Every structure is written in C-alpha cells, then in structure tokens.
Amino acid sequence: MNRLSGLAGSTAGVSRRRFVQGLAAGGVLAGLPGLVRAAAREVAMAGSGAAPVLSGSSIDLVVAESPVNFTGSPRMATTINGSIPGPTLRLREGDTVTIRVTNKLPEATSIHWHGMILPYQMDGVPGISFRGIAPGETFTYRFRIEQSGTYWYHSHSGMQELTGMYGAIIVEPRDGERIRADREHVVLLSDWTDEDPMRVFAKLKSQSDYYNYHQPTAMDFFRDASSGGLEAALDKRRMWNEMRMSPTDLADLSAATLTFLMNGTTPAGNWTAQFRPGERLRLRFINGAGNSFYDVRIPGLKMTVVQSDGVDVEPVTVDEFRFGPGETYDVLVEPKDEAHTVFAQSMDRSGYARGTLAARPGLEAPVPQLDKAEWLTMADMMGAMGPAGGMRHATGQVVAPMDHAGMAMQRDMAGMGHGGMAMDHGQHAMPANALARPGRTVRHARSEYGPSTDMRVDMARTNLDDPGIGLRGNGRKVLTLADLSTIGGPMDPRGAEREIELHLTGNMERYTWSFDGLEFGQSTPVHLRYGERVRVILHNDTMMTHPMHLHGMWSELETAEGQFQTRRHTIPVQPAQRISFLVTADALGRWAWHCHLMFHMDAGMFREVVVA
C-alpha cells in the first residue's frame, strides 16, 4: 500500500480557495530533529524563506518521511534533511564532490542530478543507471563538477518528486562569476497535492479531464453565438465533440487538487526575499513541479534573462516567461519600489504561486488577478494547417480535417519506420547536403496507428517564436525559445551525421503517453554511437506541451533552417510543433529520456538511450 493512502482521503470537502491559497503557515510541521529545527529557525530569522544551504565537497543527505500541512489537512511528505525544498547544494565547478544519500523510507529511493554532466552510474535513475537505494541503505554519489550555473535535483523513484523530494543546485564558475549582481535568491517553484499521487493517476486513467475545471460551458456557447453567429458556434462545438477532445485541455492537474508552492511556501504564506534599495538582484528560477507549467512575471519590473538551463545566454529583457518542469532561468531585476510581487500562474489559469521582493520584512505588493483561460486554437491542434490554410468559418476557426487514428490513413505507409524503432534517416542514401537543415517530410511510424495514439499531425509548425497558448498578444513581452542565444555558440561545430525522428504521442481517453505510439516497456532503446553528432527531431502529435529531458548530454536546439539557437537540457515542445536539436554522443552508458510531466512519464512517455 502506498504510504500516503492512509492519510489522503477525499479532497471534496476542502474548498478550492484553500488549495489555491493554502495556509499562511503551511509546510513541514514540528517534531523534526534538533539540527533541522535550528536551521529552519535561522532561515526564518533571516526573513528569506529559503532552504538550508549545504556546500563543500562532502555532503550528507537523509531521505525520510516528514509531516506537513499546506491546506489544513496534515499529510506525510518525502523530505531531504527534513525540509521542503531539500537543502540548496552550493558547489564549485572543477571540484569532485562526494554526496552520501541515506534512505530512511520504507521504500526504495534515488536522487537524479538534473542537467548535470556526469558518469551514467551516478545519474540516479533506477533500472537504467543503478538499482536504486534500498530502505536503510546509504548510496555514495561521487563525480566531478563539469559545469556551472543553476540546476536542481529530485527523486527518480515512484511519485516521491511530487511528494516533496527536490532541491536546488548552484554551481559557482571556476574562474569567478561572470554575471554581476548585488544579491541573489533561489526561486524554486513546485506543486503539492493532498491526494495520494497513485490515486490521482488512477483518476486520470479513468477520466483524463477529471481535474479540468475550465470545460466549455453554455455561457461560452452563447458568447460564441453572439460574436460569430449561431451556425458558427454550433459548428465550433460540433467539431470539438466529434474529435472527442477539449479545447481547454492545457494541464492534467489543476488547483482542484494542487497547491502551488514557491520555495515550499503557499501563496498565503507569501515567501519573501529581501533587498536593499538600489541593488541588482539575481533570481534563480527553477521549475521543480511534478505537473505544472508556470508563467512568471514581476508586475512593474522588467526581467533580464541571463541564463537558461544553467548556460549563459545573450541578455534578453522580458516581462514574462513560461517554463515547464525541469527548466531553469536566471534573471536580473532592479527593484524600483519597496515591494514587488513575484507572480507565477499555472498555464491552465487555475491557480498560482507567489512571493514578494521586499525592502524590509512584512511588506507586500498587489497580487494580480489570474489571466483568463484561453482555448486551444486550430494551430495548436493542427500546426501549419491552422493559420496558413484550410477552410474557415466566420469565426476564423479552421476546420480542415484532422488525421485521427480512427480515420482512413491518408498516405502510403511504405518506407515508414517499424514499430518500436525511432525513424533513422541516416541509414538511407541521401544527398551530401541533405542534413544541412532538419528534415521536413513527416514520417509517422507504423506503431502510431494503434490504440495508444488518438491524433496525428501532418503539417506541424516549427516556429520557435511562439510564446504559447495564453501568452500570445497579451500586451507583455514574453520570452520565446527564439529569443535565447547561448554565448559562445555550439559546443561541437560539426553538423549532423544522421537524423532521428521521434513523435510524441498519446491517447487522452486512455491516458496513455508514448514515443511513436509505444509506451516504455514496449519500445526498444535509441542507440547512439559514441562520439557521433546526431540530429533529433521531436514532432508533437498531441494537444499538450511536453518538457522533454534527455539525461547525460546537452541538447543544442536549432532553427528550422539548421542554425544553432541555444543549449538546453530540457526542451518544451508545444502542441503540433516540430523542433530539432543536435546531440554529441559523448557520454557512454545507459540514459533516460522522457517527458518531465510526472504522470506522462509514468504513463509511458519514457525511452532508454544507449551510447556505445
């Protein structure tokens, strides 16, 4: 039995406001070891609300259960050294670190060092790189720090990440910090549910939109009829009904079950970071959520993005940015007033995390209203067929036919990949310059035409300059992938030697997620030759944005024309989007590759990569 099941129970009696706002004093409860209590008091006195900081080349971490209360209902969480988030690890580039992890849980555990380049045996993925850490056992991680920047760590066992097991990593550059700031703060965003995560998963399997509180309503219909006419409104609703899909399907979970946290603090708790007037602050944003994309802004302040996924980028000034689980952004801000709200609303607009930058304790600034939830467009559903063509009604809605699994196949399947195999175009005879830019001919594997896939996109869009649903034309400057430019260019100047195409697939009614229509366990590993330079194309055949994380190697995002864009360890792929990146297979061993939305990964969007 899951250890949370005895405490979870129904959340029906808990008000939605309590989930959205939480308790002002919510978090880890009393009864912790004296050392941890002392550290917590020290943090509280400092007024920062930050996690304890551990540094040096020898670190001890203890994974255990701790009582918490975020919403008024006590629960048990998975903690590291008794805190949520776990301790911030402050390391130095070039050092060799030894991290001893002791498991005091009644079940196995693990820690994955997200975005860190290290030997695969130290990567911390049970069943791939090691067997996990058994109850009562201590596992010693030892590796040399090969990079600098903002990263994070989390459990890769069961649902422990969602129950509190995550923390920040800050790696100081060996030759001194290049980004100048007077003060810095870690802003680690996450999400919490009082429900047993396995119960949540079971609900999604039985009804994928169980937590979607933004379903189309009668008022939406009358509004459409008023603005575009009754016939257009009927056609619009009929189209969505025939596709058996919801235009508001932006997130699997919502504030119906989630409380959104900033540094382990509820919105009502108002995490606060102090500054002195005139200071320049560096904010290290980390999305450590199990299932939530956040749209982050600080009303009244511009943010200058200087780092993406731990890598320095050419500075770009924005009002807002979106990031998904696994991603990190470092920004510089210069407060103008005595208090500014740090506002991070969920992509589905059901709730938010928030905190305050304050010149002295006790100050607050106005908290913005949540933006209105927007419907997915046909461009989100069908890619290039959306704004570029197809039949239109008076409402502007494109109604060109979609390629559903139940519809007749519209192309000759000859030459397509075999089920379970990534499409590898490097094995075919191709002109010498054919790999100069990403392939544009869409090839659906045979395995996509099965029960695990309910949608296929034939004309995916490639635009990296799209901020995404809910952020388009909102009057604010929103960061896009096209705005990011890694300083120094690519790590490897070589072009692609071959090309691999993988499709992100799913079936919402069955709540299955996969690569090429095959869940993990049905698929075979992706094999890379040691030292080769490979282009990977990810083609999203689903309605949801997937933050894709390849362990152990950098993913160097490129434009549709094959020009280097930026270096990442986690790449968000929007609905009906086709993106590509180059990978140098310089890390021997077995690696994980998956969507970082926890339930998508557990439902099958996970693949093994073998470099040999």
Protein Blocks (a to p, Z undefined) as FASTA:
>chain_A
ZZklmmnopaklpcfklmmnopfkgccdehiafklmmmmmmmmmnonopacddedjbdcd
ddddddddfkopacddddeehiacdddddddehiacddddddfbfbdcddddehiacdfk
lnopghklmnbjaehiacddddddfbecjdddddfehjllmnopacddddddfkopfbdc
fbdcddddddddfbdfklmmmmmmmomklmmckbccfklmmmmmmmnojklmmmmmmmmm
mnopafklmbfbdfklpccdeehiafklopaddddehiacddddddfbfkbccddddehi
acddfbeehiacdddddfbdcddehiacddddddfbfbdcdddddfklpaccdddddfbg
hiacddddddddddddfklmnommmmngccddfkopacbdcddfkbccfbdfehiacehi
acdfklpccdfklmmpccfbdcddfklmcfkbcbdcfbbcfbfkbgbghiaonlpacddf
klpccehiafblbdcfbdcdddddddfklopadeehiaehjaccddddehiacddddddf
bfbdcddddehiacddddfkopafbdcfbdcddehiacddddddfbgcjdddddfbfklm
mnopacddddZZ
